[in-house]
Amino acid sequence: MRTFLCWLLSLLLSFGTATPVLADTLSITAWSQGDSLNAVNLNSRMTTIVNWSTAIANDNISSTAAIVGSKLDLTSGVGRISHSTSVTSDAPVFTSAQTWDNAAAVFSLWRGTVTNTNSASTSRLIDLRVGSTIIASISRVGQLMLTPQDYASGPSTLLEGAYFNVASATYTDNMTATSGTAPRFIAYAFQRPALAAANTSVTTTHAATVFIASAPVTSTNMTLTNRYALWVDQGDVRIGGGVYASAASTLSAALFMTSNAAIVPSGLTGTPVANGLYRDNVVKGWVKVTPSGGVYAADANFNVSSITDGSTGVFTIVWDLDFANANYALAAMCTGGRYASYATAPAAASAAVEVRLDSNTLSDDACSVIAIGGQ
């Protein structure tokens, strides 16, 4: 009888108890000793578990699903991540045709930003690594550092830039008017750098915008027939400044100079090189003169300002660019039976020449003169 009364009492009590209702949000406010979940093992910031039934589908976590104050939007083949309160159209996009846990997956990035707060100007912003080896780095001030590694490849890469290659592309000018002329086109440019010093009165002996340490050197099982530090395969090369060479140079084609440019060789020190060109052995001036009516005049010349006619058989050459001093050499040749010599001692700015017959009589006759010496 007692058992029956207990069963009846429990049945009556159950009729007065409301049926539990499952809400969309489960609030975890406290945990007591003996509960199946332990609050100590939960993140203290996660006090609410949100029902994501409308935010989660089989292939997508939509932008309405908040994840620790940020947003994650996954669509087919695209992952968009934002640290703002919502996923915006300019958030970085990662794409992959493979699963995210596949080590061989290829990912692409759009509008990605990497921020480095390290104040050191040389601190690295991005490192590309193969294992523990850094193969490329970008510093926070824009320095690009490449560290190529040894590798083996077929001959197809030899003319494509084994370590650094800029592929060909087409640039379309849509700014110049029809039948207009664009002042220039430069595909790849190195702008002029500036060099400063924190301390006063600092001198730098050599400075360059681009530096090439050397031509390739031989290594295992290799013979290099021709070594070039710089190889321009086709096209003209325009040099806006001077060209300085500290060793012998070989040309396989003609060298043309424009705009009154000149090749200025160095002065000779010691024994000259065979067939070498020095400023000491370059003709610095020449002239061909012919008398007309007893007056000498220049037919053709180089570095001659004027010809001054003197007495019979005598003329003076006035140089356009003077010699360094009077210690230069003159050589002259006249028509048959005549010879030329100094009329007076030469000067740095001029030289007087006289023409004589074999009989040693002065005579107005045609003559050619060359001069060699320092200027």
C-alpha positions as CSV (number, residue, x, y, z in Angstrom):
1,M,0.0,0.0,0.0
2,R,2.8,2.4,0.8
3,T,4.5,1.7,-2.5
4,F,1.3,2.6,-4.4
5,L,0.8,5.8,-2.5
6,C,4.3,6.9,-3.3
7,W,3.8,6.2,-7.0
8,L,0.5,8.2,-7.0
9,L,2.1,11.1,-5.2
10,S,4.9,11.3,-7.8
11,L,2.4,11.2,-10.6
12,L,0.4,14.1,-9.2
13,L,3.5,16.2,-8.8
14,S,4.6,15.6,-12.4
15,F,1.3,17.0,-13.6
16,G,2.1,20.4,-11.9
17,T,5.6,20.7,-13.5
18,A,6.1,22.6,-16.8
19,T,7.6,20.7,-19.7
20,P,11.2,21.8,-20.4
21,V,11.6,24.2,-23.4
22,L,14.8,24.2,-25.4
23,A,15.7,27.8,-26.3
24,D,17.9,29.0,-29.1
25,T,20.4,30.3,-26.6
26,L,21.8,28.3,-23.7
27,S,23.1,30.5,-20.9
28,I,25.8,29.0,-18.7
29,T,25.7,31.1,-15.5
30,A,27.2,28.8,-12.9
31,W,28.5,25.3,-12.3
32,S,28.3,23.5,-9.0
33,Q,30.3,20.6,-7.6
34,G,29.5,17.3,-9.2
35,D,28.1,18.7,-12.5
36,S,29.2,16.8,-15.7
37,L,30.8,20.0,-17.1
38,N,33.4,21.9,-15.2
39,A,33.5,25.7,-15.6
40,V,37.3,25.8,-14.9
41,N,37.9,24.0,-18.2
42,L,35.9,26.6,-20.2
43,N,37.2,29.8,-21.6
44,S,36.2,32.5,-19.1
45,R,35.1,34.8,-22.0
46,M,32.8,32.2,-23.5
47,T,29.7,32.6,-21.3
48,T,27.2,32.0,-24.0
49,I,26.8,29.2,-26.5
50,V,24.9,30.5,-29.5
51,N,22.7,28.3,-31.6
52,W,24.2,28.5,-35.2
53,S,21.4,26.6,-36.9
54,T,20.8,29.5,-39.4
55,A,24.4,30.5,-39.6
56,I,26.0,27.1,-40.4
57,A,25.3,25.1,-43.5
58,N,27.1,22.1,-45.0
59,D,29.5,24.2,-47.0
60,N,29.4,27.6,-45.4
61,I,29.8,29.6,-42.2
62,S,28.1,32.9,-43.0
63,S,29.0,36.4,-41.9
64,T,26.3,36.3,-39.3
65,A,28.3,33.8,-37.2
66,A,30.4,35.8,-34.8
67,I,33.8,34.2,-33.8
68,V,35.5,36.0,-30.9
69,G,34.5,39.4,-32.2
70,S,35.7,38.8,-35.7
71,K,34.0,37.3,-38.8
72,L,34.6,34.3,-40.9
73,D,32.9,33.8,-44.2
74,L,33.5,30.6,-46.1
75,T,32.0,30.0,-49.5
76,S,32.8,27.4,-52.1
77,G,36.5,27.5,-52.6
78,V,36.9,30.9,-51.0
79,G,37.7,31.9,-47.4
80,R,37.2,35.5,-46.3
81,I,38.4,36.7,-42.9
82,S,37.9,40.0,-41.2
83,H,38.7,41.4,-37.8
84,S,35.8,43.9,-37.9
85,T,32.3,43.3,-36.8
86,S,31.3,42.1,-40.2
87,V,32.9,40.6,-43.3
88,T,33.4,43.4,-45.8
89,S,34.1,43.1,-49.5
90,D,37.8,44.3,-49.0
91,A,38.6,41.6,-46.5
92,P,41.5,39.3,-47.4
93,V,40.4,36.3,-49.5
94,F,42.1,33.0,-49.5
95,T,41.3,30.5,-52.2
96,S,42.3,26.8,-52.6
97,A,41.2,24.0,-54.8
98,Q,42.3,21.5,-52.2
99,T,41.5,20.9,-48.6
100,W,42.9,23.2,-46.0
101,D,44.7,20.4,-44.2
102,N,46.5,19.3,-47.4
103,A,50.2,20.3,-47.2
104,A,50.4,20.5,-50.9
105,A,47.5,22.9,-51.2
106,V,48.0,26.1,-53.3
107,F,46.5,29.2,-51.7
108,S,46.1,32.7,-53.2
109,L,45.6,36.0,-51.4
110,W,43.8,39.2,-52.3
111,R,44.1,42.4,-50.4
112,G,46.3,40.8,-47.7
113,T,48.1,43.1,-45.2
114,V,51.0,42.1,-43.0
115,T,51.8,44.6,-40.2
116,N,55.0,44.6,-38.2
117,T,55.2,46.9,-35.2
118,N,58.9,46.4,-34.6
119,S,60.5,49.8,-34.7
120,A,63.9,48.6,-36.0
121,S,64.1,49.7,-39.7
122,T,65.8,46.4,-40.7
123,S,63.3,44.1,-39.0
124,R,61.8,41.6,-41.4
125,L,58.1,41.9,-42.2
126,I,57.8,38.7,-44.3
127,D,60.1,35.6,-44.4
128,L,59.7,32.9,-47.0
129,R,61.2,29.7,-45.6
130,V,61.9,26.2,-46.9
131,G,62.1,24.2,-43.7
132,S,64.2,26.4,-41.4
133,T,66.1,28.2,-44.3
134,I,65.0,31.7,-45.2
135,I,65.0,32.1,-49.0
136,A,63.5,35.6,-49.2
137,S,62.6,38.4,-46.9
138,I,61.0,41.8,-47.0
139,S,61.9,44.3,-44.3
140,R,59.6,47.0,-42.9
141,V,61.3,49.7,-45.0
142,G,60.9,47.8,-48.3
143,Q,64.2,46.0,-48.5
144,L,64.0,42.8,-50.6
145,M,66.5,40.2,-49.8
146,L,66.8,37.0,-51.8
147,T,68.9,34.0,-50.6
148,P,69.0,31.6,-53.5
149,Q,69.8,28.0,-52.6
150,D,71.8,25.4,-54.6
151,Y,69.6,23.4,-57.0
152,A,69.8,21.3,-60.1
153,S,67.7,21.9,-63.2
154,G,67.5,21.3,-66.9
155,P,69.0,23.6,-69.6
156,S,65.6,25.3,-70.3
157,T,66.2,27.6,-67.4
158,L,69.6,28.9,-68.5
159,L,68.2,31.7,-70.7
160,E,65.2,32.3,-68.4
161,G,66.9,33.6,-65.3
162,A,68.0,30.8,-63.1
163,Y,67.4,32.7,-59.9
164,F,65.6,35.8,-60.9
165,N,63.3,36.2,-64.0
166,V,61.0,39.0,-65.0
167,A,58.7,37.6,-67.7
168,S,57.8,39.5,-70.8
169,A,54.5,41.4,-70.8
170,T,52.7,44.0,-73.0
171,Y,52.0,47.5,-71.7
172,T,49.2,49.4,-73.5
173,D,49.5,53.2,-73.6
174,N,46.0,54.6,-73.3
175,M,47.0,58.1,-72.4
176,T,48.9,59.5,-75.4
177,A,46.6,61.2,-77.9
178,T,46.2,59.9,-81.5
179,S,49.3,60.7,-83.5
180,G,50.9,62.0,-80.4
181,T,54.4,61.2,-79.1
182,A,55.2,59.7,-75.7
183,P,58.5,61.1,-74.3
184,R,59.7,57.7,-73.2
185,F,58.9,54.2,-72.0
186,I,60.8,52.4,-69.4
187,A,59.7,48.9,-68.3
188,Y,61.8,48.4,-65.2
189,A,63.3,51.4,-63.5
190,F,65.8,52.0,-60.6
191,Q,65.2,55.5,-59.3
192,R,68.1,57.6,-58.0
193,P,68.8,56.8,-54.3
194,A,70.1,59.4,-51.8
195,L,72.9,58.7,-49.3
196,A,73.0,60.5,-46.0
197,A,75.0,60.1,-42.8
198,A,74.1,60.6,-39.1
199,N,77.5,62.0,-38.3
200,T,79.1,65.1,-39.9
201,S,81.8,65.2,-42.6
202,V,81.4,61.6,-43.8
203,T,82.9,60.6,-47.2
204,T,82.0,57.6,-49.3
205,T,84.6,56.7,-51.8
206,H,82.4,54.8,-54.3
207,A,78.6,54.8,-54.6
208,A,76.4,53.0,-57.1
209,T,72.7,52.5,-57.8
210,V,73.3,49.0,-59.1
211,F,76.3,46.8,-58.1
212,I,77.3,43.5,-59.7
213,A,80.1,41.8,-57.8
214,S,81.5,39.6,-60.6
215,A,80.9,37.4,-63.6
216,P,79.9,33.8,-62.9
217,V,82.7,31.6,-61.7
218,T,83.3,27.9,-62.4
219,S,82.3,25.2,-59.9
220,T,82.3,21.4,-60.0
221,N,82.7,19.8,-63.5
222,M,82.2,23.1,-65.3
223,T,84.2,25.2,-67.8
224,L,83.1,28.7,-68.7
225,T,84.2,29.8,-72.1
226,N,83.1,33.4,-71.8
227,R,82.2,35.1,-68.5
228,Y,80.0,38.2,-68.4
229,A,78.9,40.2,-65.3
230,L,76.3,41.9,-67.5
231,W,74.9,40.5,-70.8
232,V,72.7,42.6,-73.1
233,D,71.6,40.1,-75.7
234,Q,70.0,42.5,-78.2
235,G,69.3,46.2,-78.6
236,D,71.3,49.4,-78.2
237,V,72.6,50.5,-74.9
238,R,72.2,54.2,-74.0
239,I,74.6,55.7,-71.4
240,G,73.7,59.1,-70.1
241,G,76.9,59.6,-68.2
242,G,80.6,58.5,-68.4
243,V,81.8,55.0,-68.7
244,Y,84.8,54.0,-66.6
245,A,86.7,50.8,-67.2
246,S,89.6,49.6,-64.9
247,A,90.6,46.8,-67.2
248,A,90.8,46.1,-70.9
249,S,87.6,46.1,-72.9
250,T,86.8,44.2,-76.1
251,L,84.3,45.4,-78.7
252,S,83.0,43.0,-81.4
253,A,81.2,45.8,-83.3
254,A,81.8,49.5,-84.1
255,L,81.6,52.1,-81.3
256,F,79.7,55.2,-82.3
257,M,79.8,58.4,-80.3
258,T,77.1,61.1,-80.6
259,S,76.5,64.6,-79.3
260,N,80.2,65.6,-79.6
261,A,81.1,62.9,-77.0
262,A,84.7,61.8,-76.8
263,I,86.8,58.8,-75.7
264,V,89.4,60.1,-73.3
265,P,92.2,57.5,-72.7
266,S,94.3,57.6,-69.6
267,G,97.9,58.8,-69.5
268,L,100.7,56.3,-69.8
269,T,102.4,55.0,-66.7
270,G,105.3,52.7,-67.3
271,T,105.6,50.5,-70.4
272,P,102.7,50.8,-72.9
273,V,100.5,47.9,-73.8
274,A,100.9,46.8,-77.5
275,N,98.5,48.7,-79.7
276,G,97.3,50.6,-76.6
277,L,95.6,54.0,-76.9
278,Y,96.8,56.6,-74.4
279,R,96.3,60.3,-74.3
280,D,100.1,60.6,-74.9
281,N,99.9,59.0,-78.4
282,V,96.7,60.6,-79.7
283,V,97.1,63.3,-82.4
284,K,95.8,66.5,-80.7
285,G,95.8,68.7,-83.8
286,W,96.5,68.8,-87.5
287,V,96.1,71.1,-90.5
288,K,96.6,71.2,-94.2
289,V,97.5,74.7,-95.6
290,T,97.8,76.1,-99.1
291,P,99.0,79.6,-100.0
292,S,96.8,81.6,-102.4
293,G,98.2,84.8,-103.7
294,G,101.0,84.5,-101.2
295,V,98.6,84.1,-98.2
296,Y,98.4,80.9,-96.2
297,A,94.9,79.5,-95.4
298,A,93.6,76.2,-93.9
299,D,92.1,73.7,-96.3
300,A,91.1,71.3,-93.4
301,N,92.0,70.9,-89.8
302,F,91.4,69.6,-86.4
303,N,91.8,71.7,-83.2
304,V,93.0,74.7,-85.1
305,S,91.5,78.0,-84.4
306,S,93.1,80.0,-87.2
307,I,96.1,80.3,-89.5
308,T,98.1,83.5,-89.4
309,D,100.1,84.3,-92.6
310,G,103.6,85.6,-92.1
311,S,106.4,86.5,-94.4
312,T,107.2,84.4,-97.5
313,G,107.0,80.7,-96.6
314,V,106.0,81.3,-92.9
315,F,102.6,80.7,-91.2
316,T,101.5,80.3,-87.6
317,I,99.0,77.7,-86.3
318,V,96.8,78.9,-83.5
319,W,95.4,76.0,-81.5
320,D,91.7,75.8,-80.5
321,L,92.5,73.8,-77.4
322,D,96.0,74.7,-76.1
323,F,98.6,72.2,-75.2
324,A,99.6,71.8,-71.6
325,N,103.0,73.4,-72.3
326,A,105.4,73.9,-75.2
327,N,106.8,70.4,-74.9
328,Y,104.8,68.7,-77.8
329,A,105.9,67.4,-81.1
330,L,105.2,68.7,-84.6
331,A,105.6,66.7,-87.8
332,A,105.2,68.3,-91.3
333,M,105.3,67.3,-94.9
334,C,105.3,69.6,-98.0
335,T,105.2,69.2,-101.7
336,G,108.2,67.7,-103.5
337,G,111.5,69.4,-103.0
338,R,110.3,71.4,-100.0
339,Y,110.6,70.8,-96.3
340,A,109.2,72.5,-93.1
341,S,110.7,73.3,-89.8
342,Y,110.0,75.5,-86.8
343,A,110.1,79.2,-87.6
344,T,110.4,80.0,-83.9
345,A,110.1,77.9,-80.7
346,P,106.6,76.6,-80.3
347,A,104.2,77.9,-77.6
348,A,101.4,76.1,-75.8
349,A,98.9,78.1,-77.8
350,S,100.5,78.3,-81.2
351,A,103.3,77.1,-83.4
352,A,105.1,79.0,-86.3
353,V,106.2,76.9,-89.3
354,E,108.4,77.8,-92.2
355,V,108.7,76.1,-95.7
356,R,112.0,76.1,-97.6
357,L,113.3,74.8,-100.9
358,D,116.2,72.4,-101.1
359,S,118.3,75.5,-101.7
360,N,117.2,76.6,-98.2
361,T,115.2,79.5,-99.7
362,L,111.8,80.3,-98.1
363,S,108.9,79.5,-100.4
364,D,105.1,79.7,-100.2
365,D,104.1,76.1,-100.8
366,A,101.4,73.7,-99.5
367,C,102.1,71.9,-96.3
368,S,100.5,69.5,-93.8
369,V,101.3,69.5,-90.0
370,I,100.3,67.2,-87.1
371,A,100.9,67.8,-83.4
372,I,101.1,65.2,-80.5
373,G,101.5,66.0,-76.8
374,G,99.7,66.6,-73.6
375,Q,96.9,69.1,-73.2
